[in-house]
Amino acid sequence: MFKRYPQNIDDVTNQFMREYSLEGPLLERRLIASWKEVMPAAEPYTENIEIRNQILWVKISSPALRNDLLMQHTELTRLLNSKVGANIINDTRFY
């Protein structure tokens, strides 16, 4: 006979993700996906989004919009991190 230790599936999944270092990449994908929700007006002008060295790099096709977003980069970084619920990025840059 064996003993059963019931656990919540969320706890088991989170533990598995941490053990195999999958939590970081998953949160990065969630952060990139949340760009559409945080900046729906900029989404049509967004050509590429990637995270390198804890910096979110966003390629924007409109120079005027890029300039506006540059002035809001600190607030956008905070909003995107709060959307994911973790401090994934330290800065947001536009090119």
ZIFENZI-V45751 format. One line per field, one symbol per residue. burial: + if it has 16 or more other ideal C-beta (glycine too) atoms within 10 Angstrom, else -. A space follows every 10 residues. Layout:
burial->???
This chain:
burial->---------- ---------- ------++-- ++-++---+- -+--++--+- +----+++-+ ----++--+- -----++--+ +-++---++- -+-+-
